[in-house]
Amino acid sequence: MSTSFRSRNSVGLLLLFAVAASAAVLCMLVSVTTVPTNNHHRRLTETATPTDDTDQSAGYATTDDFYTPQTHGKALPNSPGIIVNMLRRAKDRVSESDVPFLLQLPHTSSDTIYNILTECYGLEGKKYLQPQELEIAKKENVVDRYYMSSHEKPTERFTSFGKQFHFISTPHYQEGAGLFTFSHKGRIMLMLRHPAVIAESMYLTRPGTVKGDVKGLLNYVNSTDYYDNWMTRMLANIPKNKQVTEEDFIEARKVLENKFLIGMTADMAETIFKRIKIYFGWKELPNKHGCELMHIKKGVMALPPSALVEGGHEWRTITRINRFDMKLYARGMSVFGSQKMRLPIHSLVREEERRVVDGAIEHLRDVKDPRDASDIPFFWHIPKASGTTVKETLSDCYGLVRTEMIKPPSSLEIIGKSNVLNIDLTTRDAVAKAKEVGLVDTGLADVIISQLFEGGTIFSASRKGRAFTIMRHPVKLAASLFYYRRIATWEPTYRSDYNDITLQQYVEMDGYYDNWMVRMLSNARLGGLNEGHLELAKKILKDKFVVGISDHMDETFRQLEIYYGWKEKREGCVQFHLHSAPSNKNKYPETERGGEVWNLIADKNKFDMALYYFALEVFGDQSEKVFREGKVMQY
């Protein structure tokens, strides 16, 4: 064979084959990269690639640069496609070179966002109201010359900003995006509001209009003065004298879902607290506590109620005229929901989250540490994982005083004969207050119980915690929680609207809260998760927790009794609670193992799935090595 390859004829054939293959590849490349040069961008790739936090972010472009015009290898700096490539993808983590860009559109409460950024966070904004101002700014190259990171150069370092700024604000999308460069790309924020309400607000800014005049409003939206589908036109760069097409909408939608950090005028608190500030790593200045809430309240009060009746004739007419903006608004609401659980959280926020984790584990004993009489058991209660059964068993069978607020307000009172210390540990503020009053030093509680892993922060160097938890299969957990919230009218998490949807629809909801266990242990409450969060959760679970499994409660309590030295007050009490009178049971349809819904839930909660299977290993390992008589401390 080697001789034939060295022959002259074979070499010739190989060369011909190589040339043909190269030509074919070249043709393929040309066909892929050739894009018609028109007045707006084309061909956005919709495949997703995982980044730091956003392992679960489907529907995003794979690079910033999704538009390549026919330029023979040379960039067209003023083309709309090149301009949009100067905006970072929303799914990518913010870097210090990225320039925040508030698209301050009228009638959307964008001014509230601007005020919070400048007055509450102390940021210096550069506002451009006219396109001519933006043209001058572009010629001056203001972004490269004057932009400064709010973290590298915070406000308190300056007595006078001069031309320097922390973010850009303008109502002009194309011109504003044109300011950015390869060195300083833009991070764009947009507030969305219902197109019909925006049309009404636009009408009321015209001279001589009267609020509630829906007839005049209809005349306006049917006139040549009205700018229909303005958001679709803006994002796809469609002039007023041209009709918007389905293709234009597709282009606008792709830009919206890939490039924009989306806020909702109807939900400004959610926008600020669970989107903007954790995405950019901003926070209130020390002397501005409560500033965000004040501006949010003012912004809400500044929005007059609409005279339109949803579903009425006028409403339907306006939405029909703006049908592309209606579709864009619907897509924007969906992205808004999903971004809560997908967006990469700023590194500064993640550092703060990790400090909370460190504080929670600082005074928790390792499972293998020698016993100390001053140690206090800490039960991390995972919702719908046999927690109520555990709590009642602790009090009734072992006579232990446990923490749980069963009669507001929170106090240090032990309620009757229930062996319950009536203190609230359900929120971060409640945990902080319990720490302030020195809960663990009072000696009133035999077991500290909280659904928050931060509950571990109430322990001290002199009174350390020994943690245990009961884990349940994530699919069963999700199903149980869904059906429970349908009926639990006594719970603050009760949702009557869940009676109108299926379990599958619940899990497919935008903003579905996935991977609860990993999020709690790693303190990554919002945003995307990655393997680092999972590995941290695994380490904490293995080092700090006696692990129980809800499907193996008999063995779980055998291990807890050995580890903590608990003894039944009445023989058979534990068995009664586990089998004859399990608490908080809610009958609901079982999810078919391996079926479509089962697999959907498992996929949505893939980090919790991995943690659960790891927990099974820890459970078996602890049973084998830790909880055999006389060997507890040899693990």
N, C-alpha and C positions, 0 to 999 in steps of 0.2 A: 504493500500500500504506500509506503513512504517513497519508493522508487517512482511510482506513478505520479505522485504529487510533485516530484521534482521534474517531471517531464515537461517539455515546452508546451505541448498541446493542453495539458491540464492547467498549466499556469494561465494560458490564454483564456480558457473557459472561466477560470476563477475571476480573472480581471473583468471579463464581460459581465459575469454575474454581479460582481461588486458594483460596477458602474450602473447596471440596471437597478439594483437595490437602492443605491444612493439616489438615483433619479426618482424612484418611487417614493422614497422617504421625503425628498425635497418637495415633490408634488403634494404629498400629504401635509407637510408643514405649511406650505403656501395656502392650501385650501383651508387649514385650520386658523391661521393667523390673519388671513385677509378679511377685513371688515369694511363694509361700505362706509364711505366718508359722508355722513349726513349731519344733521344739526343736533343730534344727541347720541349718547353712548349706547353700545350694543354688546351682546355676548358676555353676560356675567356668569361665571362658573358657579354652580350651586352646591358643589360637593364640599364636605366638611373635613377638616383635619384637626385633631386635638392640639390644644396648646396648654399652657401652664395649668389653668383652672378649668378650661371649658372642654373637658373630655366628652361632654354630652351635647355639644352644640351643633345640631343638624341644621342644614339650610343656610350655611354661610359660604362665602367665597373663600378660595384657598389662599389668595394673595390680595394685597391692596390693589394691585394693578390688573384690573379686569377689562381694560379697554386698550386696544392696540390699533390705531388707525394706519392707513397706508401712507407711511412716511419714509419708506426706503431706509428704515433704521434710525431716522431722526425724530425726536420728539416734537410735537406741536404744543408749545407751552400754554396756548390760550384755548385749545379745543376743550369742549365740555368733558370728554372722556378723560383727558389728562388731568383736568381739574379735579374730578371726583377721585382720581387715583391719589390725590394729595390728602385724602381723608383716610385715616386708619379704620380698619374694621372694628366694629363694636366688640367683637369677641376677643380681641387681643388685649393683653395687659397694658395699662397706661405706663409709658416711660416718661422720664423727666424732660425729654426733648419734644414731646407731643404738646400741641397748643390747644387748650379747651376752646371750643367754638360754640357759643350760644346763638342759635338761629332764632332771633327774637321776633317772632311773627306776631302781628297784631291780633287781638281778640282771643289769645290763648293763655293769658296770665304769665307770659314769658317775663314780663317786668317784675313779677314776684320773685322769679328765679334769679334775675339780675340783682335785685335788692338783697337777697339772701347771700349771694356770692360776695357782694361788695361790703355789706354792713355786718353780716354775721360772721363771715369767714375772713373779712379784711382783705379781700382780693382787689387788685387794681384792674378794672376792665377798660378796654379800649372800644368805645362804641362808635360805629359808623352808620349813620342814618341814610346817607345819600350815596348812590353808585359812584358819583364823582369823587367823593372822599376815598372810596376804596381804590379807585384808579390811581390816585395820588399815593396812597399807602403802598400799593403794589410797586410803583416806580421807586419808592423809597426803600423797598424791601424791609418793611417794618418788622416782619416776623423774625428774620435772621438777625436783625440789628438790635431789636428792643425787647423781644420776648424773654421772660425770666420765669423759671419754675417756681411755683408757689411753695414748694418744699425745699428746694435748694436756696432760694432767696425769699424767705417769708416776709410778710408785711412789716413786722416789728424791726427789721433791719434798716428801714428807710424812713427818712423824715420828709423826703420829696422824691416822687417817682419820676418826674420829668416825662420822658417819652416811653419809659419802661412800663410793661403791663404783664398781667398774669393770664388774661383770657381776652378773647375777641367776641364782640357782640354786634350783630347786624341783622336786619330783616331780609337782606339780599343774599340768597344762597349761592348762586353761581359766582358772583363777584367776590363774596366772602371767601369761598373755597379757593378762589384764585390767588389768595394771598400766601398760601402755604407752599412749602418747598420740600425738597427731598431731605433736608436737614431738620426741618420742623414741620411735620405733618399735623393735620388737624384732627381733633376729637370732637365730633359734632353732637350737640344736644338739641332736642326738639320737643316742644309741648304740643300734644294733639288734643283737639276738641271736635265735637260732632259737627260735620259740615253744614247741617241745617241751622245750627245755633250760630255758627260763624257767619253764615249768609245773613241771618237776622241782625247780628252785631254790625256787619258791614253796612247794612241798610240804614241802621240808626245813626251812623256817623254822617250821613248825608244831610244837607241843610233842609229844614222844614219837615223832617220826618217825626212821627209820633209813635211812641212805644205802644204796641198792641194793634197797630194798623196792619193787619195781616194782608188785607187787600192791596195796600200800597207795596208791601213786601213782595207779593206775587208779581205785581206789575214790574217791580225792579228786577227780579231774577229772570223775567222773560224779556227784558229789554236788552239792547245792544251794549248798554253801559256795564252790564253785569259780567264779571270775570268768573266764568264757571270752571269747575274742576281746577282751581288755582294751585292746589298742592301738587297734583299730578303734573300740571304744566311746569311748575317750578322745578320739580325734581328731574323731569324728562326734558326740560328746556324747550317747551312748546310755546310759540308766540300766541297771542290772543286771537289773531286773525286766522288761526288754523284749528281745525277740529281735532280733538283728542281721540286717539284710536286705542284699540285693545293692546297693540304693541307698545304704545307709549305708556300705558298703565303698567305693563309688565316691567318696563325699564324703571319706572318710578318705584314700583314695589321692590325690585331687587336692590336699588340704592337704599331705600328705607330700612329693609330688614338686615342689610349687611353693614351699613355705615353708621346708623343712628343709635345713640342712646336715647330711648324714648321715654317721655314723661306724659302724664295725663292731667289735663286741666281739672278733670273731675276728681282726681286723687292726688293732690299736691303733696300730702304728707308721705304717702307711699313713694312718690317720685323723689322727694328729698332724702328721706331717711333710708330707703331700701334700694336706691339707684345711685343718685348723683354723688352723695358724700362718700359712700363706700367705694365707688368706682374711681373717683379722683383722689381719695384719701384726705378729704377736707373735713374740718370740724370747726365748731364755734370757737371764737376767741375766748380766753379765760374770763374776760369782763363782759361777755355777750351771752351769758346763759339764758336760754328761753327765747333768743332772738328769732330762731327759725320758726317756732310755733307762732310767734307774734305776727310775722310776715305772712305765714300760711293763712292764719285767721283773717288778716286784713285782705289778702288776695281772694279768699272765698267770699267775704262780705262784699267785695267790689264787683262780683259777678251778678248782674241783675237776673232775676228769674225769666225764663223764656216765655213768650206769649204763645208759642207754638204748642199744639197738642200732638204728642207722638202718635203717629199712625193716622192723623187727620189729613184732610185734603191738602192743606198748605204744606204740611210736612212731607207728604208723598210727592208733591210736585217738586219741591226743592231737592229732595234726595234723588229724584229721577233725573233732574237737570245735572246734578253733581254725582252721577252714578259711579264714575271712576274714583272720585274722592271718597265716596262711601265705601267702595271696596278697599281703598287704601287705608281708610280709617279702621275698618274691620281687621285688616292685616296688622295695622299698627297696634291695636288693642291686644292681639294675640302675641305679638313680639314683646310688648310691654309685660305681659304676664310671664312669658318664658324667660325673659332676661333676668328676672329676680333670682332664678335658680341656675342661670348659665353664665352670667357675666363674670369676668375675672375681677376679683376684689383687689384693690390697690395693696401693694406690698406693705405699706405702713399700717393699714388696717389689719392685714394678716399677722403682722408682728404683734399688734395689740391683742389679737385673738390668742396668739400663742402664749403671751404673758398671762392671760387669764387661765389657760390650761396649766401652765407652770404653777400658778397660785393655787389651783384646785388640787394638784397632786403633791404639792410641797409638804403638806402635813397629813398625807395618807400613807399608812404603812405599806411596805411591800408585803405581798402574801407570805413570803418566806421569812419575814422579820420575826424575831422572838416576841413572845407575848409581853404585854405590859398592862398592869391592872388599870392604868389610867386611859387606855384606848377605848374608843366608843365606836360601835358598829354604825356603818353608813350604808343605807340601802338606796342605790340609784334605781329609781322606779321608772321602768320603761312602760309607757301607756299600753294597755291591752295585752300585757305579758304576765298575767296572773298576779299583778301587783296588789290588788285589793285583797285577794286571798292571803297573800303573804302578810300584809299589814294586820289583818284580823287574827291570823294565826299567832303572830308575834305577841299581840296584846292578850289574847284569850288563853292560849296554850302555855306560853312561857311567862306571862305576867309582866311583860316589858312595857315601859312607858315609851310610846313612839310620838314623833312630831307629825301633826296634821291639823290644819285649821278647819274645824268642823262647825264653828260658830263665830262668825265675824263679830268684832274685829280681832285681829291677831293679838295674842297675849301670852303670858307665861303661866296661864291657868291650866291646871290639869282637870279635864272635864269628867266629873262624876266618877263612876266605876269603870269607865271605858279605857282607862290607861292611855289617854291621849293628851299630849301637851298641845294646847290650842294655838300653835304658832305657825304662821304662814311662811313657807319656803318655796312657793311656786313661781316667783319672779326674781329677777336679778336684784331689784330694789329690796324685795323682802329678805333675800339672803343677806344683803348688805346690812339691813337693820338688825337681823338676828345676830350678825357678827358684832355689831356695835354694842348690843346689850349683853354680849358675852354668853351666848346660849350654852356653849359647851362647858363653860366654867361654872354654870349654875348647878350642874349635876342633876337637873330635873328630868332629862331625857335619857333613856337607856339605848334608844336607837334613833338616829337622825335619818329622815326620809325626805328625798326631793327628786323630782323629775329632772332637775337641772344638775348637770355634772358640776357646775360651779358651787353646788351645795357643799362641796369639799373645801371651799375656801373658809368656812366658818371654824374649822379646826385650827388648833394652835400647836406650838412646839411642846406645850405641857399636856395637851389633851389631843392626841392624834386620832385619826379615823382609820377604821378597818372596813374596807368597802366590799360589798357584794351586790350582785344584780341577777335578775332572771331574764334570760333572752328567749325570743320566740322567732320562728321562721318569718322573714320579712313579708312574704306573700300573705301568710295568715294574719300577720300583724296589720297590714294595710286593709285587708278585707274586714277584719274585726272592727277596726277604728271607723271605717266608712259606715258600716251598718249601725254601730253604736251611736255615732253622731246624728244619725237619722232620728233616733228615738229619745236621746238623753236630754230632755227639756230642762233638766235641773243643772246641766253643765253649761259653762260659758262658751264652750265650743260647739254647742248644739246648732245643727244646720237643717232646718225644715226643707230647704230647697233640694237637699240630697235625696229626698223621697221622689223627686222627679227625674233623677238620672240613674244610670246603672253604674256598677262598680267599674266597668271598663271606661265609661265616660268620665268618671271621677279621676281615674289615674291619667287619662289623656288630657285633662284640663290644663290650660296654660297656668304655670305657676304651681303645679302639683308639688307638694313638699316631699321630696325624695330623700332616701338614705338618712333617716332621722338619727339612727344610732351613731353612725360615723360623724355626722354633723355635730351632734352633742359632744361626743368625746374629743373631737378636734376643735370644737368651738367655731366651726365654719358654718354659721347659721344660714348664710346666703351665698349666692354665687356658685361658680363651678367647683367641682371637686377633682382631685387627682390622686394618683397612687400614694403621694406623700401623706395625704390626709388619712388614707386607709392604714398605712403602716404606723402612723402615730396612734391611731385608735387601737390597733392590734397590740402595740407595745404597752399602752396604758392598761388594756384589758388583762393582758397576761401578767404584768408586774403587780398591779394594784387590786385586782378583783378576784374574789371567790365567785366563780361563774356557775350559775344555775341555769337549767333549761326547762322551759314550761312544759314540754312533752315528757319530762322525767322528774316530776316533782317529788316523788318518794325519795329518789336518790339525792336530789337537791337538798332536801331537808335533813337527810342523814348526814350529808357533808357539812351543812350549816351547824348542826348540833355539835358535831365533833370539833369544828373549828372555833366556834364561839363558846362552847361549853354550856349550851342551853339545855335545860331539862324540862320535860313536860310537867305541868302542875297536875294534870289529870291524864291518866293513861288513855290512849285512843283519841285524844283531842286533835292532834295533827291530822290523823287519818280522816277524822270526821270533816274537818275543814277542806281537806284536799279532795275528798271523794263524795261525801254525803251532802255537804253544804257549800260548794264552791261559790265564791262571791262574784257579783256583777256579771253573771252569765247572760249573754244575749244570743238567742237562737237566730241564725241567718243561713242563707243558702251556702253550701260549701263550694269553694272554687275548685274546679277540676284540675288535679295535679297534672302538669304537662300540657294543659289546654291553652287556648289562645290568650285568655285573660291572665292565667297563671304566668305564662311566659312574658307577657307584657309587663306585669308588675315586677317580676324578677329582673327584667332588663332595666326598668326604670330605677330599681334599687340595687344595682349590681354591686355597689360598694358595701351596702349592708348585707347582701348575700355572701360576699367574700368574708365579711366580718363574722357572720353567723356560723359559717362552716369552720372558721378558725376557732370560734367559741366552743364548738362541739369538740374540737381537738383539745382545747384547754380543759374543758369539763372532764373528758376522759383521762387526761394526763393528771389533773389534780386528784381525781378519784383514785388513780393508780399510785401516785407518789406522795400525796399530801395527807389524805384523809383515811389512812389506815391507823388503827389504834397504836399509839406510841410512836408514830412516825410523822406527826404533824409538822414539826419544826425541821425536818430533814430535807424538805423540798428545795 
